[in-house]
């Protein structure tokens, strides 16, 4: 089993697991949200946990376990080490999905197993960081900080099963100081590199952005919808930073422009968050977390599909070429984003919410099903794709 092609490189099993979790989790969330199945846990707990820790975490570990040793000029991660982490994430994922239909005891056990997997992943990255002798380690440092924030949010989420008052804090910490900080740090390094447009990092501005992210978490954890000013500043500063990068967009290479689009969603997401939070705070209108969903889908999901496709092609001896189906998938990610945005506005205006909710679920599942149909054979068996 350990010699199977699927396990030969760390990104392969983690991408497969993350993308399968994306489909299963969304389908189960739909059943919970519509009340078609009963569960001992709240659907919002299921929704946040399954996507933050069972989908996005393994997906970005797939990238980190491949690239972090290269950033640090160390040897690749030993297969035995990353496979321990994978098996624990797999066991935690299976138990978590089953627990929805069975008992709280299984739920608690699944979270414990997944948390141990998360600890193992962070330990591997910290060990690499300590062994690295490169002189410039700022990116690696921020990645480690983000991973530690993720581990903290994971622990707080576990505690919030019994102390729901901590639930909002765990979500905010996970989204902004874990996933966003992690992905933006990677993007700041890799997107200009892939675009053949190197940048000089603006260290002070980045530190201010991190500080504002922390302020956002503090405000939203204290009083929901109160972060509109911090979000406005984040939209401005990140927009200004991206403008400074002078990325060559439009770009004729789909494997590059999909990464650019993901970055452009960041200031849009924070601007929408500022506007809707202010409206919600003053009027009580519910936009169903529009800012968070625009950030997670516009930035996290879009860049995940872009990076996932690049690393799958580049580490399987396939040519770095986006065929027609791949380009369609890239455009389809934006259909997913816009559909979810419309769903939030529908919820706020009581207009066709059910239709748009069902549509947003459908386009999400279609995206991952089509991506899997195209690339799972590459990840699992090393299939060679036709380049033209």
C-alpha positions in Angstrom: 0.0 0.0 0.0 2.7 2.5 1.0 4.3 2.0 -2.5 1.2 3.0 -4.3 1.7 6.0 -6.6 -0.9 8.0 -4.7 1.3 8.2 -1.7 4.6 8.8 -3.5 4.4 12.6 -3.1 2.7 14.5 -0.2 0.4 16.6 -2.3 -1.4 13.7 -3.9 -3.3 12.0 -1.0 -4.0 15.4 0.7 -5.5 16.9 -2.4 -7.7 13.8 -3.0 -8.9 13.8 0.6 -9.6 17.6 0.6 -11.5 17.5 -2.6 -13.6 14.5 -1.6 -14.4 16.2 1.7 -15.4 19.3 -0.3 -18.1 17.3 -2.1 -19.3 15.2 0.9 -19.3 18.1 3.4 -21.3 20.4 1.1 -23.9 17.7 0.4 -24.3 16.9 4.1 -24.5 20.6 5.0 -27.3 21.0 2.5 -29.2 18.1 4.2 -28.7 19.7 7.6 -29.6 23.2 6.5 -32.8 22.0 4.9 -33.7 19.9 7.9 -33.8 16.7 5.8 -31.7 14.9 8.4 -31.6 15.4 12.2 -28.3 15.8 14.1 -27.2 16.3 17.6 -24.9 19.1 16.5 -25.7 22.5 14.9 -25.4 22.7 11.2 -23.2 25.8 11.5 -20.7 23.8 13.6 -20.6 21.2 11.0 -20.3 23.7 8.2 -17.4 25.7 9.6 -15.5 22.7 11.0 -15.8 20.6 7.9 -14.6 23.3 5.5 -11.9 24.9 7.6 -10.3 21.8 9.1 -11.3 18.9 6.8 -11.2 20.6 3.4 -9.0 23.7 3.4 -6.4 22.5 5.9 -5.5 19.2 4.1 -5.6 21.1 0.8 -3.1 23.7 1.8 -1.0 21.1 3.6 -0.7 19.4 0.3 1.0 22.6 -1.0 3.0 23.2 2.1 4.4 19.7 2.5 5.7 20.0 -1.1 7.0 23.6 -1.1 7.9 24.4 2.5 11.1 22.2 2.4 12.1 24.0 -0.8 11.5 27.4 0.7 13.7 26.3 3.6 16.4 24.5 1.5 15.9 21.2 3.4 15.3 17.7 2.3 11.8 16.6 1.2 9.5 15.3 4.0 9.9 11.6 4.7 7.0 9.6 3.4 6.4 7.9 6.7 6.0 11.3 8.4 3.5 12.8 6.1 1.6 9.6 5.8 1.0 9.5 9.5 -0.6 12.9 9.3 -2.7 11.8 6.2 -4.1 8.6 7.9 -5.1 10.7 10.9 -6.8 13.3 8.8 -8.6 10.5 6.8 -9.7 8.8 10.0 -10.9 12.1 11.5 -12.8 13.0 8.3 -14.6 9.6 8.1 -15.5 9.7 11.8 -16.7 13.3 11.6 -19.0 12.6 8.7 -20.4 9.5 10.3 -20.9 11.2 13.7 -23.4 13.6 12.1 -25.8 10.7 11.8 -24.8 8.8 15.0 -23.6 10.4 18.2 -21.8 13.3 19.9 -19.3 10.8 21.3 -18.0 10.0 17.8 -18.0 13.7 16.9 -15.7 14.4 19.9 -13.5 11.5 19.0 -13.2 12.7 15.3 -12.2 16.2 16.4 -9.6 14.8 18.7 -8.1 12.6 16.0 -8.2 15.5 13.5 -6.6 17.8 16.0 -3.8 15.3 16.6 -3.3 15.2 12.8 -3.1 19.0 12.8 -0.5 18.9 15.6 1.5 16.4 13.6 1.4 18.6 10.5 2.6 21.7 12.4 5.3 19.7 14.2 6.7 18.7 10.7 6.7 22.3 9.5 8.3 23.6 12.7 11.0 21.0 12.5 11.8 22.0 9.0 11.9 25.6 10.0 14.4 24.9 12.8 16.6 22.9 10.5 16.7 25.5 7.8 19.9 27.5 7.3 18.6 30.0 4.8 19.3 33.6 5.8 15.9 35.1 4.8 13.1 33.2 6.6 10.4 35.9 6.9 7.9 33.9 4.8 8.5 30.7 6.7 8.1 32.6 10.0 4.7 34.0 9.0 3.7 30.5 7.7 4.6 29.0 11.1 2.7 31.8 12.9 -0.4 31.2 10.8 -0.2 27.4 11.3 0.1 27.9 15.1 -3.0 30.3 14.9 -4.8 27.5 13.1 -3.9 25.0 15.8 -5.1 27.4 18.4 -8.4 27.9 16.6 -8.8 24.2 16.3 -8.4 23.7 20.0 -10.8 26.6 20.8 -13.3 25.0 18.4 -13.1 21.8 20.3 -13.7 23.6 23.6 -16.6 25.5 22.0 -18.5 22.2 21.7 -19.2 22.7 25.4 -18.7 26.5 25.6 -20.6 27.9 22.5 -19.6 31.4 23.5 -16.1 30.6 22.1 -17.4 29.5 18.7 -17.4 32.9 17.0 -13.8 33.5 18.2 -12.6 30.1 16.9 -14.1 30.9 13.4 -12.7 34.4 13.2 -9.3 33.3 14.3 -9.3 30.4 11.8 -10.5 32.5 8.9 -8.3 35.6 9.3 -5.2 34.7 11.3 -4.9 31.1 10.1 -6.2 30.6 6.6 -5.9 34.2 5.3 -2.5 34.9 6.8 -1.3 31.5 5.6 -2.6 31.8 2.0 -1.7 35.5 1.6 1.9 34.8 2.8 2.2 32.0 0.2 0.6 34.1 -2.5 2.9 37.0 -1.9 5.8 34.8 -2.5 4.5 32.5 -5.3 2.1 34.5 -7.5 4.7 37.2 -8.5 7.2 34.3 -9.1 4.7 32.4 -11.4 3.9 35.7 -13.1 7.6 36.4 -13.8 7.0 39.7 -12.1 9.2 39.8 -8.9 8.3 42.3 -6.2 10.1 43.9 -3.3 8.1 43.0 -0.1 6.7 45.9 1.8 7.4 44.5 5.3 5.8 47.4 7.3 2.6 47.4 5.3 2.3 43.6 5.8 2.8 44.0 9.5 0.0 46.6 9.6 -2.3 44.2 7.7 -1.6 41.5 10.2 -2.4 43.9 13.0 -5.7 44.9 11.4 -6.5 41.2 10.9 -6.0 40.7 14.6 -8.2 43.8 15.3 -10.9 42.3 13.1 -10.9 39.0 15.0 -11.0 40.9 18.3 -13.9 43.1 17.3 -16.0 40.3 15.7 -15.4 38.0 18.6 -16.6 40.8 21.0 -19.5 42.2 19.0 -20.5 40.7 15.7 -20.6 43.1 12.7 -18.4 45.7 14.6 -15.3 45.3 12.3 -16.5 47.6 9.5 -13.7 50.2 10.0 -10.9 47.5 10.3 -12.3 45.9 7.2 -12.4 49.2 5.3 -8.7 49.7 6.1 -7.9 46.2 5.1 -9.6 46.6 1.7 -7.7 49.8 1.1 -4.2 48.6 2.2 -4.4 45.2 0.5 -5.8 46.9 -2.7 -2.9 49.4 -2.6 -0.4 46.5 -2.0 -1.8 44.5 -5.0 -1.7 47.6 -7.2 2.0 48.0 -6.2 2.8 44.5 -7.4 1.9 45.5 -11.0 0.8 41.9 -11.9 0.7 41.4 -15.7 -3.1 41.1 -15.9 -4.9 40.3 -18.3 -2.6 37.4 -18.9 -2.8 34.9 -21.7 -1.8 31.9 -19.5 -4.9 30.6 -17.6 -2.6 29.0 -14.9 -1.4 32.5 -14.1 -4.6 34.7 -14.5 -6.6 32.4 -12.2 -4.1 33.3 -9.4 -4.4 37.0 -10.2 -8.2 36.8 -10.0 -8.0 35.1 -6.6 -5.9 38.1 -5.3 -8.3 40.7 -6.7 -11.1 39.2 -4.6 -9.3 40.1 -1.4 -10.0 43.9 -1.3 -13.5 43.2 -2.8 -14.2 40.8 0.1 -13.1 43.2 2.8 -15.0 46.1 1.2 -18.2 44.0 1.1 -17.6 42.9 4.7 -17.3 46.6 5.8 -20.4 47.6 4.0 -22.6 44.7 5.0 -21.3 44.7 8.6 -22.2 48.4 8.9 -25.7 47.7 7.5 -26.2 44.7 9.7 -25.1 46.5 12.8 -27.5 49.4 12.2 -30.5 47.6 10.7 -30.2 44.0 11.7 -30.3 42.8 8.1 -28.7 39.3 7.8 -26.3 38.9 4.8 -25.3 35.4 5.8 -21.6 36.2 6.4 -21.2 37.7 2.9 -17.7 39.0 3.7 -16.3 35.7 5.0 -17.8 33.7 2.1 -16.5 36.1 -0.5 -13.0 35.8 1.0 -13.1 32.0 1.4 -14.5 31.4 -2.1 -13.1 34.3 -4.0 -9.6 34.1 -2.5 -9.1 30.7 -0.8 -11.1 28.5 -3.2 -9.9 30.3 -6.4 -6.2 30.1 -5.5 -6.7 26.5 -4.2 -8.0 25.5 -7.6 -5.2 27.4 -9.3 -2.4 26.1 -7.1 -3.9 22.6 -7.0 -3.9 22.4 -10.8 -0.4 23.8 -11.2 1.1 21.4 -8.6 -0.8 18.4 -9.9 0.4 19.0 -13.5 3.9 20.1 -12.5 4.7 17.1 -10.3 3.4 14.5 -12.6 5.5 15.1 -15.7 2.5 16.6 -17.4 3.0 19.8 -19.4 2.1 23.1 -17.6 -0.8 23.6 -20.0 -4.5 24.4 -19.2 -6.7 22.6 -21.7 -10.2 23.6 -22.5 -11.8 21.7 -19.6 -9.3 23.2 -17.1 -10.1 26.7 -18.4 -13.8 26.0 -18.0 -13.1 24.9 -14.4 -11.2 28.2 -13.7 -14.2 30.2 -15.0 -16.5 27.9 -13.0 -14.8 28.9 -9.8 -16.1 32.4 -10.4 -19.6 31.1 -11.0 -19.3 29.5 -7.5 -18.2 32.9 -6.0 -20.9 35.0 -7.7 -23.6 32.5 -6.9 -22.7 32.6 -3.2 -22.7 36.4 -3.2 -26.2 36.4 -4.8 -27.3 33.9 -2.2 -26.3 36.4 0.6 -28.2 39.3 -1.1 -31.2 37.0 -1.6 -31.2 36.2 2.1 -31.0 39.9 3.0 -33.8 40.9 0.6 -36.0 37.7 1.0 -35.8 37.2 -2.8 -35.5 33.6 -4.2 -33.2 32.5 -1.4 -34.1 28.8 -1.6 -33.4 28.7 -5.4 -30.1 30.4 -5.1 -29.1 28.4 -2.0 -29.7 25.2 -4.0 -27.9 26.6 -7.0 -24.8 27.6 -4.9 -24.6 24.0 -3.5 -24.9 22.6 -7.0 -22.2 24.7 -8.7 -19.9 23.9 -5.8 -20.3 20.1 -6.1 -20.1 20.3 -9.9 -16.7 22.2 -9.6 -15.1 19.6 -7.4 -16.7 16.7 -9.3 -15.3 17.9 -12.6 -11.9 18.8 -11.2 -11.7 15.3 -9.7 -12.8 13.6 -13.0 -10.0 15.5 -14.7 -7.2 15.3 -12.2 -7.8 12.4 -9.8 -6.3 9.9 -12.2 -3.2 12.1 -12.4 -3.0 12.2 -8.6 -3.8 8.6 -7.9 -2.2 6.8 -10.9 0.2 9.3 -12.5 -1.9 9.5 -15.7 -0.4 11.5 -18.5 -2.8 14.0 -20.0 -2.9 15.2 -23.6 -1.3 18.6 -23.7 -3.0 19.9 -26.8 
